[in-house]
Amino acid sequence: MDIVVPDLGEVGKVQLVRWLVGLGDRVQTGDAVAEVEADKAVFVVEAPGTGSVDQILVGAGEFTRPGETIARLRSR
């Protein structure tokens, strides 16, 4: 299951500020997993489902866009 940057309106790109979870961490639907910054505001990215963090595709400090996959969960 993909963790994606949510739609933030008119925002074209965001910077991943920090991960709040690490590889292998177990999360549940709605848990805060990362923080992204856009236009000097910080937004929380939430887990879309329950599982463990299987892959992190975007590192802290890197730029990405709303709708892009930043990590993957493995359902259990």
ChimeraX attribute file (.defattr): number of C-alpha atoms within 10 A of each C-alpha:
attribute: neighborCount
match mode: 1-to-1
recipient: residues
	/A:1	17
	/A:2	17
	/A:3	23
	/A:4	18
	/A:5	24
	/A:6	16
	/A:7	12
	/A:8	14
	/A:9	7
	/A:10	7
	/A:11	11
	/A:12	12
	/A:13	17
	/A:14	23
	/A:15	19
	/A:16	25
	/A:17	19
	/A:18	16
	/A:19	17
	/A:20	13
	/A:21	16
	/A:22	14
	/A:23	13
	/A:24	13
	/A:25	13
	/A:26	17
	/A:27	20
	/A:28	14
	/A:29	11
	/A:30	12
	/A:31	17
	/A:32	17
	/A:33	21
	/A:34	22
	/A:35	19
	/A:36	25
	/A:37	17
	/A:38	17
	/A:39	10
	/A:40	8
	/A:41	8
	/A:42	14
	/A:43	18
	/A:44	19
	/A:45	21
	/A:46	19
	/A:47	23
	/A:48	18
	/A:49	17
	/A:50	17
	/A:51	19
	/A:52	20
	/A:53	23
	/A:54	18
	/A:55	16
	/A:56	16
	/A:57	10
	/A:58	16
	/A:59	15
	/A:60	13
	/A:61	13
	/A:62	12
	/A:63	15
	/A:64	18
	/A:65	19
	/A:66	18
	/A:67	12
	/A:68	15
	/A:69	17
	/A:70	20
	/A:71	21
	/A:72	19
	/A:73	23
	/A:74	15
	/A:75	13
	/A:76	7
